[in-house]
């Protein structure tokens, strides 16, 4: 039987001391719900950036949180998968979060997320008919589509789900390879455009549905292939979306992620509603491992010419995840902790 990891007495005391502060406890409660950046946390708590940063430094030194840089932004999350995360989630599971500062913080966090999502959806609505051409500015879409077909293989797939379907182009492209397809998107303008596109192409075995890709109205383990094409960089918490995608997969199912490699085009945050400036292989692999998936294939597509912005091009990566034969102990522990926290 595997022996559970344990903290030394000194490490345990440091962790408990770090958590035993009103502001730091509020920070842990916020980060238990998903990754946030320093600017988000200062806005939610209503405290100065230096003060919040000082508390975050203490939490990081105690091993309770992790920091990572994405362009000019720094994101924070609970320390992943280890005994310190279990300790924090155990503390929070016994905390009343329905009143006081923590309840107000969660309300402000929800409002901030809603504002950011509304900005993204307004951008999508304004560019629904132009979305494919906007993508083409970054990388040749035909090259990406050829790579998608190559990486996924010929099928046939019983059920293919396209999360964040946008214009419905992935359903159109892959229609010959699935018996049934579903595309989910939350934006009404995109949904209307995708439906008209599939109708014009006479694709009647694929359907477009309104839905949040973080809470898909489908049962566990019913999907052969999930596609997430140029979706993750719009999300504040990509890991949560990947967990939801993995939940849908049947045994032996595949999850295809298509997104940008890390880049430094900061203007995309404002001009195109990007939250993340691309993803490293290690980050995607870690998220998939936590979902019980392993990366079985990758493809890297570097631009042959600079983007029209004049600030350089964008490399597109494809990652294909498959169910591991046996989920790792870390993945099982993380999943159990997530289930206990959400119950």
C-alpha positions in Angstrom: 0.0 0.0 0.0 1.3 3.4 -1.0 2.4 5.5 2.0 0.8 8.9 2.0 3.2 11.9 1.9 3.6 13.7 5.2 4.9 17.2 6.2 7.7 17.5 8.7 6.7 19.2 11.9 8.5 22.4 10.8 6.9 22.4 7.4 3.5 21.8 9.0 3.9 24.7 11.4 5.0 27.0 8.6 2.0 26.0 6.5 -0.4 26.6 9.4 1.2 29.9 10.3 1.0 31.0 6.7 -2.8 30.2 6.6 -3.5 31.7 10.0 -4.0 35.3 8.8 -7.4 36.8 7.7 -6.1 38.1 4.4 -4.2 35.0 3.5 -7.1 32.8 4.4 -9.2 34.9 2.0 -6.6 34.5 -0.7 -6.6 30.7 -0.3 -10.4 30.6 -0.5 -10.3 32.5 -3.7 -7.5 30.4 -5.3 -9.4 27.2 -4.3 -12.0 28.2 -6.9 -9.4 28.7 -9.7 -6.4 30.6 -10.9 -6.3 34.4 -10.6 -3.7 37.0 -11.3 -2.3 39.6 -8.9 -4.4 42.4 -10.4 -7.6 40.3 -9.9 -6.7 39.6 -6.3 -6.0 43.3 -5.4 -9.3 44.3 -7.0 -11.3 41.6 -5.2 -9.7 42.2 -1.8 -9.7 46.0 -2.1 -6.1 46.1 -0.9 -2.9 47.6 -2.3 -0.7 45.6 -4.7 2.3 45.6 -2.4 0.3 44.3 0.5 -1.3 41.5 -1.5 2.0 40.6 -3.0 3.5 40.4 0.5 0.8 37.9 1.6 1.2 35.9 -1.6 5.0 35.7 -1.0 4.4 34.2 2.5 1.9 31.6 1.1 4.3 30.7 -1.7 7.2 30.3 0.8 5.1 27.9 2.8 4.4 25.8 -0.3 0.6 26.6 -0.2 0.4 28.3 -3.6 2.2 28.3 -6.9 3.1 31.3 -9.1 3.7 31.4 -12.8 4.2 34.1 -15.3 2.2 34.6 -18.5 3.6 37.5 -20.4 3.4 40.5 -18.1 0.9 38.9 -15.8 1.5 36.7 -12.8 -1.0 34.0 -12.1 -1.5 32.2 -8.8 -3.0 28.8 -7.9 -3.1 26.4 -5.0 0.0 24.2 -4.9 -1.0 21.3 -7.2 -1.5 17.7 -6.2 0.6 17.5 -3.1 0.1 17.2 0.6 0.0 21.0 1.1 -2.9 21.3 -1.4 -4.8 18.5 0.6 -4.1 20.5 3.8 -5.5 23.7 2.4 -8.6 22.0 0.9 -9.2 20.3 4.2 -9.1 23.6 6.0 -11.4 25.3 3.5 -13.8 22.3 3.5 -14.4 23.1 7.2 -14.7 26.8 6.7 -18.1 28.7 6.5 -17.8 30.6 3.3 -21.4 31.8 3.2 -20.8 35.1 5.1 -18.3 37.8 5.9 -15.3 38.8 3.9 -14.9 35.4 2.1 -18.5 35.5 0.8 -18.0 39.1 -0.4 -14.7 38.1 -2.0 -16.4 35.2 -3.9 -19.1 37.5 -5.1 -16.6 40.1 -6.4 -14.6 37.3 -8.1 -17.8 36.1 -9.8 -18.6 39.6 -10.9 -15.0 40.1 -12.2 -15.2 36.8 -14.2 -18.6 37.8 -15.6 -17.3 41.2 -16.7 -14.3 39.6 -18.4 -16.5 37.0 -20.1 -19.0 39.7 -21.3 -16.1 41.6 -22.9 -15.0 38.4 -24.7 -18.5 37.6 -25.8 -19.0 41.2 -27.1 -15.8 40.7 -29.1 -17.1 37.4 -30.5 -20.5 38.9 -31.4 -18.9 41.8 -33.3 -16.7 39.4 -35.3 -18.8 36.3 -35.7 -18.9 36.4 -39.5 -15.2 37.3 -39.6 -13.9 34.9 -37.1 -12.3 32.5 -39.5 -10.4 35.3 -41.3 -9.2 36.7 -38.0 -7.7 33.3 -37.2 -6.0 33.3 -40.6 -4.1 36.4 -39.6 -2.2 34.4 -37.0 -1.4 31.1 -38.9 -2.5 29.5 -42.1 -5.8 27.8 -41.2 -5.5 25.2 -43.9 -2.3 24.1 -42.4 -3.9 23.8 -39.0 -6.9 21.9 -40.4 -4.6 19.4 -42.2 -2.8 18.8 -38.9 -6.1 18.3 -37.1 -7.1 15.6 -39.6 -3.7 13.9 -39.4 -3.5 13.9 -35.6 -7.0 12.7 -34.9 -6.9 9.9 -37.5 -9.7 8.6 -39.8 -12.2 7.5 -37.2 -15.1 6.8 -37.4 -16.0 8.3 -34.1 -19.4 7.6 -32.5 -19.8 11.1 -30.9 -17.5 14.1 -31.4 -18.0 17.2 -29.2 -16.5 20.6 -30.2 -16.3 22.8 -27.1 -16.3 26.5 -27.9 -17.3 25.6 -31.4 -17.4 29.3 -32.6 -18.2 29.2 -36.3 -18.7 25.4 -36.3 -15.7 25.0 -38.7 -14.3 22.0 -36.8 -17.6 20.1 -37.1 -17.7 20.9 -40.8 -14.1 19.7 -41.2 -14.5 16.5 -39.3 -18.1 15.7 -40.4 -17.0 12.7 -42.6 -15.3 11.1 -39.6 -18.0 11.1 -36.9 -21.4 9.5 -36.7 -22.8 12.3 -34.5 -21.4 15.7 -33.6 -22.3 18.3 -31.1 -20.9 21.8 -30.9 -21.2 23.9 -27.7 -20.8 27.7 -27.4 -22.2 30.3 -25.1 -22.4 33.2 -27.6 -25.7 33.6 -29.4 -24.1 35.3 -32.5 -21.6 32.4 -32.9 -24.4 29.8 -32.5 -26.5 31.4 -35.2 -23.5 31.6 -37.5 -22.4 28.0 -36.9 -26.0 26.7 -37.5 -26.2 28.5 -40.8 -22.8 27.2 -41.8 -23.7 23.6 -41.1 -27.0 24.0 -42.8 -25.4 25.4 -46.0 -23.0 22.5 -46.0 -25.9 20.0 -45.6 -24.4 18.5 -42.5 -27.4 17.0 -40.7 -25.6 14.7 -38.3 -24.0 17.6 -36.3 -26.0 20.0 -34.0 -25.1 23.2 -32.3 -26.1 23.8 -28.7 -25.9 26.7 -26.3 -23.7 25.7 -23.3 -20.9 26.7 -21.0 -17.9 24.5 -21.8 -17.1 24.4 -18.1 -20.5 22.7 -17.4 -21.4 20.6 -20.4 -24.9 19.0 -20.2 -23.7 15.5 -21.1 -23.2 12.5 -18.9 -19.7 11.2 -17.9 -17.9 9.0 -20.3 -20.1 9.3 -23.4 -17.9 11.0 -26.0 -15.3 9.5 -28.4 -13.5 12.7 -29.2 -13.5 16.2 -27.7 -12.0 19.1 -29.7 -11.0 22.4 -28.1 -9.8 24.5 -31.1 -8.3 28.0 -30.2 -10.4 28.1 -26.9 -8.1 27.8 -23.9 -6.3 31.2 -24.4 -9.7 33.0 -23.8 -10.2 31.3 -20.4 -9.1 32.4 -16.9 -9.0 28.8 -15.7 -8.0 26.5 -18.6 -7.4 23.6 -16.3 -11.1 23.5 -15.2 -12.2 23.4 -18.8 -9.8 20.5 -19.5 -11.1 18.6 -16.5 -14.7 19.0 -17.9 -13.6 17.8 -21.3 -11.9 14.8 -19.8 -15.0 14.0 -17.8 -16.9 13.5 -21.0 -14.5 11.0 -22.6 -15.3 7.4 -22.9 -12.6 4.8 -22.2 -10.0 5.2 -24.9 -11.4 8.6 -25.9 -9.3 11.4 -27.3 -9.0 15.1 -26.4 -7.5 17.3 -29.1 -6.3 20.8 -27.9 -5.3 23.3 -30.6 -3.8 26.5 -29.3 -0.9 28.9 -29.4 2.6 28.2 -28.1 3.9 30.8 -25.6 4.4 34.2 -27.2 4.8 37.9 -26.2 2.1 39.6 -28.2 0.6 41.6 -25.3 -1.7 43.6 -27.6 -3.9 40.5 -28.0 -5.1 40.9 -24.5 -6.8 44.2 -25.4 -7.5 43.8 -29.1 -8.6 40.2 -29.2 -9.7 39.4 -25.6 -6.9 36.9 -25.0 -6.4 36.0 -21.3 -3.4 33.7 -21.8 -0.4 34.3 -24.1 -0.1 30.7 -25.3 0.8 27.5 -23.5 4.0 25.5 -23.0 4.0 21.8 -23.6 4.8 21.1 -19.9 1.7 23.1 -18.8 -0.7 21.2 -21.1 0.9 17.9 -20.2 0.5 18.6 -16.5 -3.2 19.6 -16.8 -3.9 16.5 -18.9 -2.1 14.2 -16.4 -4.3 15.6 -13.6 -7.3 14.5 -15.7 -6.0 11.0 -16.1 -4.8 11.7 -19.7 -1.4 11.4 -21.4 -0.2 13.2 -24.5 0.0 10.7 -27.3 0.8 13.0 -30.2 1.9 16.6 -30.7 2.2 18.8 -33.8 4.0 22.2 -34.0 3.1 24.7 -36.8 5.4 27.7 -36.9 4.3 30.7 -39.1 6.0 31.1 -42.4 5.5 34.8 -42.4 5.0 37.5 -39.7 1.5 38.4 -38.6 0.0 41.5 -40.2 0.4 43.3 -36.8 4.0 43.6 -37.6 4.8 42.2 -34.1 5.7 38.7 -35.1 3.8 35.5 -35.8 2.1 32.9 -33.7 3.0 29.2 -33.5 0.1 26.9 -33.3 0.5 23.6 -31.3 -1.7 20.5 -31.3 -1.8 18.2 -28.3 -3.7 14.9 -28.4 -4.6 13.5 -25.0 -5.7 9.9 -24.4 -6.8 8.1 -21.3 -3.9 6.6 -19.4 -4.4 2.8 -18.6 -4.3 3.6 -14.9 -4.6 7.2 -13.6 -1.6 8.3 -11.6 -1.9 8.4 -7.8 -1.4 12.2 -8.0 -4.3 12.5 -10.5 -6.6 10.3 -8.3 -5.7 12.3 -5.2 -6.3 15.6 -7.0 -9.7 14.4 -8.4 -10.7 13.2 -4.9 -9.8 16.6 -3.4 -11.8 18.4 -6.1 -14.8 16.2 -5.5 -14.6 16.7 -1.8 -14.3 20.5 -2.1 -17.2 20.8 -4.5 -19.5 18.5 -2.5 
